[in-house]
């Protein structure tokens, strides 16, 4: 597999989609730092609390979910079109090695893109923010969880890249899947954020609005149903991205374990399916 990785990384350094991703994430990091600096300088942040390094380290989560599908569709998706996979197998490489090398390449590329975001954040962030905001251990846990979330997405997108031989179909499937999962996570999280009570208001005889007792929200989730909804949003990588980005991750350790489970399960299932795929 060493030869496969060497050839893959040599191709990666020349791939426009990789460098576009690096530039995009690096530029996004610069924009975030500029916005934070402007808010802190103009006093806008005083109304909502100052920004911290913890804030800067989680603002990339929503953008990150699009990196694996785009990269896998445009980089790994050309493997079938150019006959690269068939040539690897003819050269005597095992299907498991071919699959794992593709997964490692996609994961390395996405992590390098994320590193491009963190470069301006680490260099400039300490000078424009008000400290870490959380303990070093919690900050490391959140950043590690975000990276594991990316790894889980890479695992899922690699499955599609190795099983779908047509690049155009692959791109549509991967992007549509991410958008659907993001929509599901957003819908579920909006249900979880509903208030248990509404504030009742009424107008008295003088035409004045007066407060009344709280009115129960019939749509408020309780019991087992709420736990199931919370599990789904914690389990989905897109749900994790949403929770990290808006500082709503209440189960960070479980989310890390879910990401590892998705990565391992998708890799095992992907290798098993790829071994049975008829490659013409």
C-alpha positions as CSV (number, residue, x, y, z in Angstrom):
1,X,0.0,0.0,0.0
2,X,3.0,2.3,0.4
3,X,3.4,2.6,-3.4
4,X,-0.3,3.4,-3.7
5,X,0.0,6.2,-1.1
6,X,3.2,7.6,-2.6
7,X,1.5,7.8,-6.1
8,X,-1.7,9.1,-4.5
9,X,0.0,11.9,-2.7
10,X,2.1,12.8,-5.7
11,X,-1.2,13.2,-7.6
12,X,-2.8,15.1,-4.7
13,X,-0.1,17.9,-4.7
14,X,-1.0,18.5,-8.3
15,X,-4.8,18.4,-7.9
16,X,-6.6,21.8,-8.4
17,X,-9.5,20.7,-6.2
18,X,-7.2,20.2,-3.2
19,X,-5.5,23.6,-3.5
20,X,-8.8,25.3,-4.1
21,X,-10.0,23.7,-0.8
22,X,-6.9,24.9,1.0
23,X,-7.3,28.4,-0.3
24,X,-11.0,28.4,0.5
25,X,-10.6,27.2,4.1
26,X,-7.5,29.5,4.6
27,X,-9.5,32.5,3.3
28,X,-12.5,31.5,5.4
29,X,-10.2,31.5,8.5
30,X,-8.9,35.0,7.6
31,X,-12.5,36.3,7.1
32,X,-13.6,34.9,10.5
33,X,-10.6,36.5,12.2
34,X,-11.3,39.8,10.5
35,X,-14.9,39.8,11.5
36,X,-14.0,39.0,15.1
37,X,-11.4,41.7,15.2
38,X,-13.9,44.2,13.8
39,X,-16.5,43.2,16.4
40,X,-14.1,43.4,19.3
41,X,-12.7,46.8,18.1
42,X,-16.1,48.4,17.6
43,X,-17.6,47.1,20.8
44,X,-20.3,45.0,19.1
45,X,-19.2,41.9,21.0
46,X,-19.9,43.7,24.3
47,X,-23.6,43.1,23.8
48,X,-23.2,39.3,23.3
49,X,-20.0,38.7,25.2
50,X,-16.4,38.7,23.9
51,X,-15.1,36.2,21.5
52,X,-12.7,33.5,22.6
53,X,-10.4,31.0,20.9
54,X,-13.1,28.4,21.6
55,X,-15.4,30.4,19.3
56,X,-12.8,30.6,16.5
57,X,-12.1,26.9,16.7
58,X,-15.7,25.9,16.1
59,X,-16.8,28.3,13.4
60,X,-15.5,26.2,10.6
61,X,-17.7,23.1,11.3
62,X,-20.5,23.9,8.9
63,X,-18.1,24.6,6.1
64,X,-16.2,21.4,6.8
65,X,-19.2,19.1,6.0
66,X,-18.9,20.0,2.3
67,X,-15.1,19.2,2.0
68,X,-15.3,15.4,1.9
69,X,-18.1,15.1,-0.7
70,X,-16.6,17.7,-3.1
71,X,-13.1,16.3,-2.8
72,X,-14.1,12.7,-3.1
73,X,-16.4,13.4,-6.1
74,X,-13.7,15.4,-8.0
75,X,-10.6,13.6,-6.9
76,X,-11.5,10.0,-6.3
77,X,-14.3,10.2,-8.8
78,X,-11.8,10.3,-11.7
79,X,-10.3,6.9,-10.7
80,X,-12.8,5.0,-12.7
81,X,-12.9,7.4,-15.7
82,X,-9.2,7.2,-16.2
83,X,-9.0,3.5,-15.6
84,X,-6.7,4.1,-12.6
85,X,-8.4,1.6,-10.3
86,X,-8.4,-1.2,-13.0
87,X,-4.6,-0.5,-13.5
88,X,-3.9,-0.8,-9.8
89,X,-5.7,-4.1,-9.6
90,X,-3.9,-5.4,-12.8
91,X,-0.6,-4.4,-11.1
92,X,-1.3,-6.8,-8.3
93,X,-2.6,-4.5,-5.6
94,X,-5.4,-5.9,-3.4
95,X,-8.8,-4.3,-3.4
96,X,-8.5,-3.7,0.4
97,X,-5.2,-1.8,-0.1
98,X,-6.7,0.2,-3.0
99,X,-9.7,1.1,-0.8
100,X,-7.7,2.0,2.3
101,X,-5.3,4.2,0.3
102,X,-8.2,6.1,-1.2
103,X,-9.7,6.6,2.3
104,X,-6.3,7.8,3.7
105,X,-5.9,10.2,0.8
106,X,-9.3,11.8,1.3
107,X,-8.9,12.0,5.0
108,X,-5.4,13.6,4.7
109,X,-6.6,16.1,2.1
110,X,-9.6,17.2,4.2
111,X,-7.5,17.5,7.4
112,X,-4.9,19.6,5.5
113,X,-7.7,21.9,4.3
114,X,-8.9,22.3,7.9
115,X,-5.3,23.0,8.9
116,X,-5.4,25.9,6.5
117,X,-8.3,27.3,8.4
118,X,-6.5,27.0,11.7
119,X,-3.3,28.6,10.5
120,X,-4.7,32.2,10.7
121,X,-6.8,31.3,13.7
122,X,-3.7,30.1,15.7
123,X,-1.5,33.0,14.5
124,X,-3.9,35.9,15.0
125,X,-6.6,34.5,17.3
126,X,-4.7,34.9,20.6
127,X,-4.3,38.6,19.9
128,X,-7.9,39.4,19.1
129,X,-9.8,37.2,21.5
130,X,-10.3,37.0,25.3
131,X,-8.5,33.8,26.1
132,X,-9.4,30.2,25.5
133,X,-13.0,30.5,26.8
134,X,-12.9,26.9,28.1
135,X,-10.4,24.6,29.7
136,X,-7.6,23.3,27.5
137,X,-9.0,19.8,27.8
138,X,-12.4,20.8,26.6
139,X,-11.0,22.8,23.7
140,X,-8.9,19.7,22.7
141,X,-12.0,17.5,23.0
142,X,-14.1,19.8,20.8
143,X,-11.3,20.2,18.1
144,X,-10.7,16.4,18.2
145,X,-14.5,15.8,17.8
146,X,-14.6,18.1,14.8
147,X,-11.7,16.2,13.2
148,X,-13.4,12.8,13.9
149,X,-16.6,14.2,12.4
150,X,-14.6,15.0,9.3
151,X,-13.1,11.5,9.3
152,X,-16.6,10.0,9.5
153,X,-17.7,12.0,6.5
154,X,-14.6,10.9,4.6
155,X,-15.4,7.3,5.4
156,X,-19.0,7.7,4.1
157,X,-17.9,9.6,1.0
158,X,-15.2,7.1,0.2
159,X,-17.8,4.3,0.1
160,X,-19.7,6.1,-2.6
161,X,-16.5,7.0,-4.5
162,X,-15.3,3.4,-4.6
163,X,-18.7,2.0,-5.6
164,X,-20.1,4.6,-8.0
165,X,-18.1,4.5,-11.2
166,X,-19.6,7.5,-13.0
167,X,-18.2,10.8,-11.8
168,X,-21.3,13.0,-12.5
169,X,-23.6,10.6,-10.7
170,X,-21.2,10.4,-7.8
171,X,-21.0,14.2,-7.4
172,X,-24.8,14.4,-7.3
173,X,-25.2,11.6,-4.9
174,X,-22.6,12.8,-2.4
175,X,-23.7,16.4,-2.4
176,X,-27.4,15.5,-2.2
177,X,-26.8,13.1,0.6
178,X,-24.9,15.7,2.7
179,X,-27.7,18.3,2.0
180,X,-30.4,15.9,3.0
181,X,-28.6,14.8,6.2
182,X,-28.0,18.5,7.0
183,X,-31.7,19.2,6.5
184,X,-32.6,16.3,8.7
185,X,-30.2,17.5,11.5
186,X,-31.5,21.1,11.3
187,X,-35.1,20.0,11.5
188,X,-34.5,17.7,14.5
189,X,-32.4,20.3,16.3
190,X,-35.1,22.9,15.8
191,X,-37.6,20.5,17.5
192,X,-35.2,20.0,20.4
193,X,-34.9,23.8,20.8
194,X,-38.6,24.4,21.1
195,X,-39.6,26.0,24.4
196,X,-41.6,23.9,26.9
197,X,-44.0,26.9,27.6
198,X,-45.2,29.9,25.6
199,X,-45.8,33.2,27.3
200,X,-49.5,33.9,27.2
201,X,-50.6,37.4,26.3
202,X,-54.0,39.1,26.2
203,X,-55.6,42.5,25.8
204,X,-57.6,44.0,28.7
205,X,-60.6,46.3,28.5
206,X,-58.3,49.4,28.2
207,X,-56.5,47.9,25.1
208,X,-53.3,47.2,27.0
209,X,-51.3,44.0,26.5
210,X,-50.9,42.1,29.8
211,X,-49.0,39.0,30.6
212,X,-50.8,35.8,31.5
213,X,-49.6,32.5,32.8
214,X,-47.4,30.3,30.6
215,X,-49.1,28.1,28.1
216,X,-47.7,24.6,27.6
217,X,-46.2,23.8,24.2
218,X,-48.0,20.7,22.8
219,X,-45.1,20.1,20.4
220,X,-42.4,20.0,23.1
221,X,-40.5,16.8,23.1
222,X,-40.3,14.8,26.3
223,X,-39.3,11.3,27.5
224,X,-38.0,8.7,25.2
225,X,-38.9,10.6,22.0
226,X,-36.7,13.5,23.1
227,X,-33.8,11.1,23.8
228,X,-34.2,9.5,20.4
229,X,-34.2,12.9,18.6
230,X,-31.1,13.9,20.6
231,X,-29.3,10.6,19.7
232,X,-30.0,11.2,16.0
233,X,-28.6,14.7,16.0
234,X,-25.6,13.6,18.0
235,X,-25.0,10.6,15.8
236,X,-25.2,12.2,12.4
237,X,-22.0,13.9,11.3
238,X,-24.0,16.8,9.9
239,X,-25.8,17.1,13.3
240,X,-22.5,17.2,15.0
241,X,-21.3,20.0,12.7
242,X,-24.4,21.9,13.6
243,X,-23.9,21.4,17.3
244,X,-20.2,22.3,17.3
245,X,-20.8,25.4,15.2
246,X,-23.5,26.8,17.4
247,X,-22.0,25.7,20.7
248,X,-24.8,23.2,21.5
249,X,-22.7,20.0,21.9
250,X,-23.9,18.6,25.2
251,X,-22.5,15.1,24.7
252,X,-19.0,15.6,23.1
253,X,-17.6,12.3,24.3
254,X,-20.5,10.3,22.8
255,X,-20.2,12.3,19.6
256,X,-16.6,11.3,19.3
257,X,-17.5,7.6,19.8
258,X,-20.3,7.9,17.2
259,X,-17.9,9.3,14.6
260,X,-15.4,6.5,15.2
261,X,-18.2,4.0,14.9
262,X,-19.3,5.5,11.6
263,X,-15.7,5.5,10.3
264,X,-15.1,1.9,11.2
265,X,-18.5,0.6,10.0
266,X,-18.3,2.5,6.7
267,X,-14.8,1.3,6.1
268,X,-15.5,-2.3,6.8
269,X,-18.7,-2.3,4.8
270,X,-17.1,-0.3,2.0
271,X,-14.2,-2.8,1.7
272,X,-16.6,-5.8,1.7
273,X,-18.8,-4.2,-1.0
274,X,-15.7,-3.1,-3.1
275,X,-14.4,-6.6,-3.1
276,X,-17.6,-7.8,-4.8
277,X,-17.9,-4.9,-7.3
278,X,-17.5,-5.9,-10.9
279,X,-14.8,-3.5,-12.3
280,X,-14.8,-3.5,-16.1
